[in-house]
């Protein structure tokens, strides 16, 4: 599963593409936690094709650590399957910090 990081007109954007499961989270740990060194970044989850509880737990840990480090990690709207799983962990989608102006309708 690739993680791409790019600068956009709205700041930094990281996009996860493909499978985000126990089989791939280990390879992404350093890169995902590295996002917390940025003052603000959007994490785009729209390209995830498969995920599991391990991935959801990692997202929860990232959000907690971002708050602790005073970094702004925004979750961009995800596909329906990911939204459902995130709702089980108490996440609301889309991230209320994001606006339509920032990410479109």
N, CA, C and O atoms as CSV, one atom per row, in Angstrom:
chain,resi,resn,atom,element,x,y,z
A,1,UNK,N,N,0.835,-1.172,0.000
A,1,UNK,CA,C,0.000,0.000,0.000
A,1,UNK,C,C,0.879,1.233,0.000
A,1,UNK,O,O,1.653,1.452,0.932
A,2,UNK,N,N,0.763,2.020,-1.021
A,2,UNK,CA,C,1.561,3.251,-1.031
A,2,UNK,C,C,0.910,4.387,-0.245
A,2,UNK,O,O,-0.312,4.505,-0.148
A,3,UNK,N,N,1.770,5.190,0.292
A,3,UNK,CA,C,1.373,6.446,0.922
A,3,UNK,C,C,2.081,7.535,0.147
A,3,UNK,O,O,3.310,7.569,0.089
A,4,UNK,N,N,1.308,8.425,-0.449
A,4,UNK,CA,C,1.904,9.534,-1.175
A,4,UNK,C,C,1.688,10.809,-0.380
A,4,UNK,O,O,0.635,11.008,0.225
A,5,UNK,N,N,2.687,11.660,-0.390
A,5,UNK,CA,C,2.611,12.937,0.308
A,5,UNK,C,C,2.928,14.014,-0.710
A,5,UNK,O,O,3.956,13.967,-1.385
A,6,UNK,N,N,2.035,14.980,-0.811
A,6,UNK,CA,C,2.211,16.037,-1.798
A,6,UNK,C,C,1.729,17.359,-1.237
A,6,UNK,O,O,0.879,17.411,-0.349
A,7,UNK,N,N,2.282,18.403,-1.770
A,7,UNK,CA,C,1.836,19.740,-1.421
A,7,UNK,C,C,0.689,20.095,-2.353
A,7,UNK,O,O,0.752,19.851,-3.558
A,8,UNK,N,N,-0.364,20.675,-1.778
A,8,UNK,CA,C,-1.490,21.113,-2.588
A,8,UNK,C,C,-1.734,22.582,-2.300
A,8,UNK,O,O,-1.052,23.183,-1.469
A,9,UNK,N,N,-2.704,23.155,-2.986
A,9,UNK,CA,C,-3.008,24.568,-2.762
A,9,UNK,C,C,-3.487,24.820,-1.341
A,9,UNK,O,O,-3.437,25.952,-0.860
A,10,UNK,N,N,-3.954,23.770,-0.663
A,10,UNK,CA,C,-4.456,23.900,0.696
A,10,UNK,C,C,-3.474,23.413,1.750
A,10,UNK,O,O,-3.834,23.333,2.925
A,11,UNK,N,N,-2.255,23.087,1.370
A,11,UNK,CA,C,-1.266,22.597,2.323
A,11,UNK,C,C,-0.799,21.204,1.942
A,11,UNK,O,O,-0.804,20.841,0.766
A,12,UNK,N,N,-0.397,20.428,2.931
A,12,UNK,CA,C,0.118,19.081,2.690
A,12,UNK,C,C,-1.031,18.074,2.697
A,12,UNK,O,O,-1.964,18.161,3.495
A,13,UNK,N,N,-0.924,17.111,1.772
A,13,UNK,CA,C,-1.932,16.067,1.676
A,13,UNK,C,C,-1.237,14.724,1.550
A,13,UNK,O,O,-0.375,14.537,0.692
A,14,UNK,N,N,-1.618,13.792,2.410
A,14,UNK,CA,C,-1.116,12.420,2.354
A,14,UNK,C,C,-2.278,11.530,1.931
A,14,UNK,O,O,-3.386,11.659,2.452
A,15,UNK,N,N,-2.025,10.630,0.990
A,15,UNK,CA,C,-3.072,9.751,0.477
A,15,UNK,C,C,-2.651,8.302,0.636
A,15,UNK,O,O,-1.572,7.902,0.201
A,16,UNK,N,N,-3.520,7.518,1.268
A,16,UNK,CA,C,-3.313,6.078,1.372
A,16,UNK,C,C,-4.041,5.423,0.203
A,16,UNK,O,O,-5.196,5.747,-0.073
A,17,UNK,N,N,-3.363,4.499,-0.485
A,17,UNK,CA,C,-3.942,3.854,-1.661
A,17,UNK,C,C,-3.864,2.342,-1.494
A,17,UNK,O,O,-2.805,1.797,-1.184
A,18,UNK,N,N,-4.990,1.672,-1.702
A,18,UNK,CA,C,-5.017,0.213,-1.697
A,18,UNK,C,C,-5.385,-0.371,-0.349
A,18,UNK,O,O,-6.201,0.184,0.387
A,19,UNK,N,N,-4.769,-1.498,-0.039
A,19,UNK,CA,C,-5.069,-2.251,1.177
A,19,UNK,C,C,-4.429,-1.588,2.400
A,19,UNK,O,O,-3.253,-1.226,2.383
A,20,UNK,N,N,-5.222,-1.439,3.453
A,20,UNK,CA,C,-4.745,-0.881,4.718
A,20,UNK,C,C,-5.176,-1.852,5.813
A,20,UNK,O,O,-6.196,-1.654,6.472
A,21,UNK,N,N,-4.381,-2.902,5.992
A,21,UNK,CA,C,-4.725,-3.995,6.909
A,21,UNK,C,C,-3.501,-4.387,7.732
A,21,UNK,O,O,-2.437,-3.775,7.629
A,22,UNK,N,N,-3.676,-5.405,8.538
A,22,UNK,CA,C,-2.576,-5.913,9.357
A,22,UNK,C,C,-1.356,-6.252,8.486
A,22,UNK,O,O,-0.220,-6.201,8.957
A,23,UNK,N,N,-1.596,-6.593,7.236
A,23,UNK,CA,C,-0.507,-6.953,6.329
A,23,UNK,C,C,0.301,-5.751,5.856
A,23,UNK,O,O,1.424,-5.915,5.380
A,24,UNK,N,N,-0.250,-4.548,5.979
A,24,UNK,CA,C,0.429,-3.367,5.435
A,24,UNK,C,C,0.744,-2.289,6.473
A,24,UNK,O,O,1.597,-1.436,6.227
A,25,UNK,N,N,0.074,-2.310,7.627
A,25,UNK,CA,C,0.281,-1.208,8.578
A,25,UNK,C,C,1.717,-1.128,9.078
A,25,UNK,O,O,2.230,-0.031,9.296
A,26,UNK,N,N,2.365,-2.253,9.261
A,26,UNK,CA,C,3.744,-2.241,9.751
A,26,UNK,C,C,4.687,-1.473,8.843
A,26,UNK,O,O,5.563,-0.746,9.312
A,27,UNK,N,N,4.503,-1.639,7.548
A,27,UNK,CA,C,5.361,-0.956,6.581
A,27,UNK,C,C,5.082,0.545,6.526
A,27,UNK,O,O,5.911,1.313,6.038
A,28,UNK,N,N,3.925,0.964,7.021
A,28,UNK,CA,C,3.530,2.374,6.945
A,28,UNK,C,C,3.753,3.150,8.242
A,28,UNK,O,O,3.618,4.373,8.266
A,29,UNK,N,N,4.089,2.452,9.305
A,29,UNK,CA,C,4.191,3.111,10.617
A,29,UNK,C,C,5.085,4.345,10.607
A,29,UNK,O,O,4.651,5.422,11.016
A,30,UNK,N,N,6.313,4.208,10.150
A,30,UNK,CA,C,7.245,5.345,10.175
A,30,UNK,C,C,6.729,6.516,9.347
A,30,UNK,O,O,6.803,7.668,9.776
A,31,UNK,N,N,6.206,6.218,8.162
A,31,UNK,CA,C,5.708,7.292,7.302
A,31,UNK,C,C,4.483,7.978,7.912
A,31,UNK,O,O,4.372,9.204,7.887
A,32,UNK,N,N,3.567,7.177,8.459
A,32,UNK,CA,C,2.364,7.776,9.046
A,32,UNK,C,C,2.698,8.603,10.281
A,32,UNK,O,O,2.176,9.707,10.439
A,33,UNK,N,N,3.554,8.092,11.154
A,33,UNK,CA,C,3.928,8.881,12.333
A,33,UNK,C,C,4.781,10.083,11.937
A,33,UNK,O,O,4.796,11.088,12.646
A,34,UNK,N,N,5.487,9.992,10.821
A,34,UNK,CA,C,6.243,11.123,10.312
A,34,UNK,C,C,5.347,12.291,9.927
A,34,UNK,O,O,5.779,13.443,9.961
A,35,UNK,N,N,4.099,12.003,9.560
A,35,UNK,CA,C,3.148,13.072,9.242
A,35,UNK,C,C,2.928,14.010,10.428
A,35,UNK,O,O,2.597,15.183,10.258
A,36,UNK,N,N,3.116,13.472,11.621
A,36,UNK,CA,C,2.883,14.273,12.829
A,36,UNK,C,C,3.965,15.326,13.044
A,36,UNK,O,O,3.835,16.183,13.917
A,37,UNK,N,N,5.026,15.264,12.252
A,37,UNK,CA,C,6.059,16.301,12.321
A,37,UNK,C,C,5.673,17.533,11.511
A,37,UNK,O,O,6.320,18.576,11.612
A,38,UNK,N,N,4.629,17.414,10.716
A,38,UNK,CA,C,4.126,18.547,9.946
A,38,UNK,C,C,3.133,19.330,10.801
A,38,UNK,O,O,2.417,18.730,11.603
A,39,UNK,N,N,3.072,20.637,10.654
A,39,UNK,CA,C,2.126,21.405,11.470
A,39,UNK,C,C,0.678,21.078,11.142
A,39,UNK,O,O,-0.185,21.128,12.018
A,40,UNK,N,N,0.404,20.740,9.875
A,40,UNK,CA,C,-0.969,20.423,9.461
A,40,UNK,C,C,-0.916,19.581,8.196
A,40,UNK,O,O,-0.160,19.877,7.271
A,41,UNK,N,N,-1.729,18.526,8.165
A,41,UNK,CA,C,-1.775,17.648,6.990
A,41,UNK,C,C,-3.161,17.012,6.899
A,41,UNK,O,O,-3.788,16.696,7.910
A,42,UNK,N,N,-3.616,16.834,5.669
A,42,UNK,CA,C,-4.854,16.103,5.407
A,42,UNK,C,C,-4.484,14.665,5.067
A,42,UNK,O,O,-3.604,14.429,4.239
A,43,UNK,N,N,-5.145,13.710,5.698
A,43,UNK,CA,C,-4.933,12.296,5.391
A,43,UNK,C,C,-6.145,11.821,4.598
A,43,UNK,O,O,-7.244,11.686,5.137
A,44,UNK,N,N,-5.926,11.571,3.312
A,44,UNK,CA,C,-6.990,11.182,2.390
A,44,UNK,C,C,-7.164,9.669,2.438
A,44,UNK,O,O,-6.231,8.919,2.150
A,45,UNK,N,N,-8.363,9.226,2.804
A,45,UNK,CA,C,-8.659,7.804,2.942
A,45,UNK,C,C,-9.561,7.292,1.822
A,45,UNK,O,O,-10.033,6.156,1.884
A,46,UNK,N,N,-9.806,8.106,0.807
A,46,UNK,CA,C,-10.769,7.751,-0.240
A,46,UNK,C,C,-10.285,6.633,-1.152
A,46,UNK,O,O,-11.101,5.987,-1.809
A,47,UNK,N,N,-8.984,6.389,-1.209
A,47,UNK,CA,C,-8.442,5.381,-2.129
A,47,UNK,C,C,-8.190,4.030,-1.453
A,47,UNK,O,O,-7.625,3.128,-2.071
A,48,UNK,N,N,-8.599,3.886,-0.203
A,48,UNK,CA,C,-8.427,2.607,0.499
A,48,UNK,C,C,-9.426,1.598,-0.063
A,48,UNK,O,O,-10.621,1.879,-0.149
A,49,UNK,N,N,-8.931,0.431,-0.440
A,49,UNK,CA,C,-9.795,-0.607,-1.005
A,49,UNK,C,C,-10.160,-1.679,0.009
A,49,UNK,O,O,-11.199,-2.325,-0.125
A,50,UNK,N,N,-9.323,-1.878,1.018
A,50,UNK,CA,C,-9.578,-2.872,2.052
A,50,UNK,C,C,-8.923,-2.392,3.338
A,50,UNK,O,O,-7.845,-1.800,3.306
A,51,UNK,N,N,-9.567,-2.643,4.462
A,51,UNK,CA,C,-9.021,-2.221,5.751
A,51,UNK,C,C,-9.521,-3.176,6.813
A,51,UNK,O,O,-10.442,-3.958,6.578
A,52,UNK,N,N,-8.904,-3.108,7.986
A,52,UNK,CA,C,-9.350,-3.933,9.098
A,52,UNK,C,C,-9.204,-3.155,10.398
A,52,UNK,O,O,-8.859,-1.973,10.392
A,53,UNK,N,N,-9.466,-3.824,11.499
A,53,UNK,CA,C,-9.407,-3.181,12.805
A,53,UNK,C,C,-8.033,-2.648,13.146
A,53,UNK,O,O,-7.922,-1.649,13.858
A,54,UNK,N,N,-6.977,-3.292,12.653
A,54,UNK,CA,C,-5.621,-2.807,12.906
A,54,UNK,C,C,-5.420,-1.425,12.305
A,54,UNK,O,O,-4.828,-0.546,12.932
A,55,UNK,N,N,-5.913,-1.238,11.098
A,55,UNK,CA,C,-5.794,0.059,10.431
A,55,UNK,C,C,-6.596,1.115,11.186
A,55,UNK,O,O,-6.130,2.239,11.374
A,56,UNK,N,N,-7.791,0.752,11.613
A,56,UNK,CA,C,-8.620,1.708,12.350
A,56,UNK,C,C,-7.970,2.093,13.679
A,56,UNK,O,O,-8.000,3.258,14.076
A,57,UNK,N,N,-7.388,1.116,14.360
A,57,UNK,CA,C,-6.700,1.412,15.613
A,57,UNK,C,C,-5.511,2.333,15.374
A,57,UNK,O,O,-5.255,3.234,16.172
A,58,UNK,N,N,-4.787,2.115,14.289
A,58,UNK,CA,C,-3.651,2.976,13.970
A,58,UNK,C,C,-4.118,4.407,13.703
A,58,UNK,O,O,-3.473,5.356,14.148
A,59,UNK,N,N,-5.211,4.571,12.995
A,59,UNK,CA,C,-5.745,5.913,12.758
A,59,UNK,C,C,-6.114,6.577,14.081
A,59,UNK,O,O,-5.845,7.761,14.282
A,60,UNK,N,N,-6.726,5.817,14.977
A,60,UNK,CA,C,-7.099,6.350,16.294
A,60,UNK,C,C,-5.847,6.801,17.054
A,60,UNK,O,O,-5.846,7.874,17.658
A,61,UNK,N,N,-4.790,5.996,17.031
A,61,UNK,CA,C,-3.536,6.352,17.709
A,61,UNK,C,C,-2.924,7.603,17.067
A,61,UNK,O,O,-2.454,8.497,17.771
A,62,UNK,N,N,-2.932,7.663,15.737
A,62,UNK,CA,C,-2.394,8.843,15.052
A,62,UNK,C,C,-3.142,10.109,15.456
A,62,UNK,O,O,-2.524,11.146,15.698
A,63,UNK,N,N,-4.455,10.029,15.528
A,63,UNK,CA,C,-5.244,11.209,15.905
A,63,UNK,C,C,-4.937,11.626,17.347
A,63,UNK,O,O,-4.844,12.817,17.643
A,64,UNK,N,N,-4.781,10.657,18.229
A,64,UNK,CA,C,-4.445,10.948,19.628
A,64,UNK,C,C,-3.072,11.598,19.730
A,64,UNK,O,O,-2.900,12.597,20.427
A,65,UNK,N,N,-2.094,11.023,19.029
A,65,UNK,CA,C,-0.739,11.576,19.056
A,65,UNK,C,C,-0.670,12.955,18.418
A,65,UNK,O,O,0.080,13.816,18.879
A,66,UNK,N,N,-1.441,13.169,17.367
A,66,UNK,CA,C,-1.472,14.490,16.728
A,66,UNK,C,C,-1.945,15.534,17.738
A,66,UNK,O,O,-1.374,16.622,17.821
A,67,UNK,N,N,-2.964,15.212,18.489
A,67,UNK,CA,C,-3.450,16.134,19.514
A,67,UNK,C,C,-2.408,16.401,20.581
A,67,UNK,O,O,-2.250,17.531,21.041
A,68,UNK,N,N,-1.698,15.354,20.970
A,68,UNK,CA,C,-0.662,15.502,21.987
A,68,UNK,C,C,0.486,16.377,21.504
A,68,UNK,O,O,1.069,17.136,22.277
A,69,UNK,N,N,0.804,16.265,20.211
A,69,UNK,CA,C,1.925,17.016,19.638
A,69,UNK,C,C,1.496,18.372,19.084
A,69,UNK,O,O,2.315,19.108,18.534
A,70,UNK,N,N,0.227,18.699,19.226
A,70,UNK,CA,C,-0.329,19.955,18.701
A,70,UNK,C,C,-0.160,20.052,17.190
A,70,UNK,O,O,0.041,21.137,16.644
A,71,UNK,N,N,-0.244,18.911,16.528
A,71,UNK,CA,C,-0.223,18.845,15.071
A,71,UNK,C,C,-1.667,18.682,14.612
A,71,UNK,O,O,-2.472,18.057,15.302
A,72,UNK,N,N,-1.993,19.232,13.468
A,72,UNK,CA,C,-3.353,19.115,12.949
A,72,UNK,C,C,-3.372,18.043,11.869
A,72,UNK,O,O,-2.850,18.241,10.771
A,73,UNK,N,N,-3.976,16.912,12.192
A,73,UNK,CA,C,-4.129,15.810,11.250
A,73,UNK,C,C,-5.614,15.699,10.938
A,73,UNK,O,O,-6.407,15.294,11.788
A,74,UNK,N,N,-5.982,16.058,9.723
A,74,UNK,CA,C,-7.379,16.023,9.302
A,74,UNK,C,C,-7.617,14.762,8.487
A,74,UNK,O,O,-6.815,14.406,7.623
A,75,UNK,N,N,-8.719,14.097,8.769
A,75,UNK,CA,C,-9.096,12.939,7.971
A,75,UNK,C,C,-10.032,13.400,6.873
A,75,UNK,O,O,-11.138,13.866,7.146
A,76,UNK,N,N,-9.594,13.273,5.649
A,76,UNK,CA,C,-10.446,13.634,4.514
A,76,UNK,C,C,-11.538,12.576,4.388
A,76,UNK,O,O,-11.356,11.442,4.832
A,77,UNK,N,N,-12.642,12.928,3.802
A,77,UNK,CA,C,-13.745,11.971,3.695
A,77,UNK,C,C,-13.301,10.635,3.115
A,77,UNK,O,O,-12.512,10.581,2.171
A,78,UNK,N,N,-13.820,9.562,3.696
A,78,UNK,CA,C,-13.449,8.205,3.286
A,78,UNK,C,C,-14.615,7.546,2.561
A,78,UNK,O,O,-15.733,8.061,2.560
A,79,UNK,N,N,-14.337,6.397,1.943
A,79,UNK,CA,C,-15.414,5.652,1.296
A,79,UNK,C,C,-16.349,5.077,2.365
A,79,UNK,O,O,-16.024,5.102,3.552
A,80,UNK,N,N,-17.501,4.563,1.947
A,80,UNK,CA,C,-18.545,4.137,2.871
A,80,UNK,C,C,-18.075,3.042,3.831
A,80,UNK,O,O,-18.421,3.079,5.012
A,81,UNK,N,N,-17.290,2.063,3.348
A,81,UNK,CA,C,-16.831,0.983,4.219
A,81,UNK,C,C,-15.920,1.512,5.321
A,81,UNK,O,O,-16.035,1.104,6.477
A,82,UNK,N,N,-15.023,2.411,4.965
A,82,UNK,CA,C,-14.110,2.978,5.952
A,82,UNK,C,C,-14.887,3.855,6.926
A,82,UNK,O,O,-14.618,3.825,8.127
A,83,UNK,N,N,-15.839,4.629,6.435
A,83,UNK,CA,C,-16.654,5.473,7.315
A,83,UNK,C,C,-17.389,4.633,8.343
A,83,UNK,O,O,-17.465,5.004,9.515
A,84,UNK,N,N,-17.929,3.507,7.912
A,84,UNK,CA,C,-18.653,2.627,8.823
A,84,UNK,C,C,-17.738,2.114,9.933
A,84,UNK,O,O,-18.107,2.125,11.107
A,85,UNK,N,N,-16.561,1.670,9.557
A,85,UNK,CA,C,-15.605,1.183,10.547
A,85,UNK,C,C,-15.160,2.277,11.491
A,85,UNK,O,O,-15.006,2.039,12.689
A,86,UNK,N,N,-14.951,3.480,10.965
A,86,UNK,CA,C,-14.519,4.587,11.807
A,86,UNK,C,C,-15.622,5.021,12.765
A,86,UNK,O,O,-15.340,5.466,13.877
A,87,UNK,N,N,-16.865,4.895,12.342
A,87,UNK,CA,C,-17.985,5.236,13.219
A,87,UNK,C,C,-17.998,4.326,14.445
A,87,UNK,O,O,-18.382,4.749,15.535
A,88,UNK,N,N,-17.579,3.081,14.263
A,88,UNK,CA,C,-17.514,2.147,15.388
A,88,UNK,C,C,-16.502,2.592,16.440
A,88,UNK,O,O,-16.638,2.259,17.617
A,89,UNK,N,N,-15.483,3.348,16.012
A,89,UNK,CA,C,-14.479,3.853,16.940
A,89,UNK,C,C,-14.794,5.265,17.424
A,89,UNK,O,O,-13.991,5.877,18.128
A,90,UNK,N,N,-15.960,5.780,17.047
A,90,UNK,CA,C,-16.346,7.098,17.521
A,90,UNK,C,C,-15.920,8.242,16.638
A,90,UNK,O,O,-16.024,9.401,17.040
A,91,UNK,N,N,-15.439,7.945,15.430
A,91,UNK,CA,C,-15.083,9.006,14.496
A,91,UNK,C,C,-16.331,9.423,13.738
A,91,UNK,O,O,-17.142,8.577,13.362
A,92,UNK,N,N,-16.487,10.695,13.517
A,92,UNK,CA,C,-17.515,11.196,12.618
A,92,UNK,C,C,-16.856,11.510,11.301
A,92,UNK,O,O,-15.732,12.009,11.277
A,93,UNK,N,N,-17.526,11.231,10.209
A,93,UNK,CA,C,-17.007,11.545,8.885
A,93,UNK,C,C,-17.937,12.511,8.207
A,93,UNK,O,O,-19.147,12.365,8.379
A,94,UNK,N,N,-17.492,13.466,7.465
A,94,UNK,CA,C,-16.094,13.851,7.356
A,94,UNK,C,C,-15.628,14.594,8.590
A,94,UNK,O,O,-16.435,14.978,9.436
A,95,UNK,N,N,-14.339,14.793,8.690
A,95,UNK,CA,C,-13.739,15.516,9.803
A,95,UNK,C,C,-14.375,16.906,9.881
A,95,UNK,O,O,-14.347,17.648,8.899
A,96,UNK,N,N,-14.947,17.270,11.032
A,96,UNK,CA,C,-15.586,18.581,11.135
A,96,UNK,C,C,-14.627,19.743,10.930
A,96,UNK,O,O,-15.074,20.865,10.695
A,97,UNK,N,N,-13.329,19.507,11.012
A,97,UNK,CA,C,-12.358,20.583,10.795
A,97,UNK,C,C,-12.221,20.908,9.309
A,97,UNK,O,O,-11.691,21.959,8.947
A,98,UNK,N,N,-12.698,20.006,8.450
A,98,UNK,CA,C,-12.597,20.233,7.014
A,98,UNK,C,C,-13.860,20.927,6.526
A,98,UNK,O,O,-14.953,20.689,7.040
A,99,UNK,N,N,-13.700,21.770,5.549
A,99,UNK,CA,C,-14.848,22.481,4.995
A,99,UNK,C,C,-15.015,22.116,3.535
A,99,UNK,O,O,-14.083,21.612,2.909
A,100,UNK,N,N,-16.182,22.363,2.992
A,100,UNK,CA,C,-16.419,22.104,1.580
A,100,UNK,C,C,-15.487,22.932,0.713
A,100,UNK,O,O,-15.073,22.481,-0.355
A,101,UNK,N,N,-15.158,24.116,1.148
A,101,UNK,CA,C,-14.257,24.948,0.366
A,101,UNK,C,C,-12.884,24.311,0.248
A,101,UNK,O,O,-12.190,24.490,-0.753
A,102,UNK,N,N,-12.501,23.574,1.268
A,102,UNK,CA,C,-11.169,22.991,1.274
A,102,UNK,C,C,-11.099,21.733,0.430
A,102,UNK,O,O,-10.103,21.508,-0.258
A,103,UNK,N,N,-12.141,20.906,0.468
A,103,UNK,CA,C,-12.086,19.604,-0.201
A,103,UNK,C,C,-13.171,19.401,-1.229
A,103,UNK,O,O,-13.264,18.319,-1.809
A,104,UNK,N,N,-13.978,20.377,-1.471
A,104,UNK,CA,C,-15.033,20.217,-2.465
A,104,UNK,C,C,-16.263,19.573,-1.871
A,104,UNK,O,O,-16.256,19.171,-0.708
A,105,UNK,N,N,-17.326,19.468,-2.661
A,105,UNK,CA,C,-18.600,18.918,-2.157
A,105,UNK,C,C,-18.512,17.441,-1.875
A,105,UNK,O,O,-19.495,16.835,-1.448
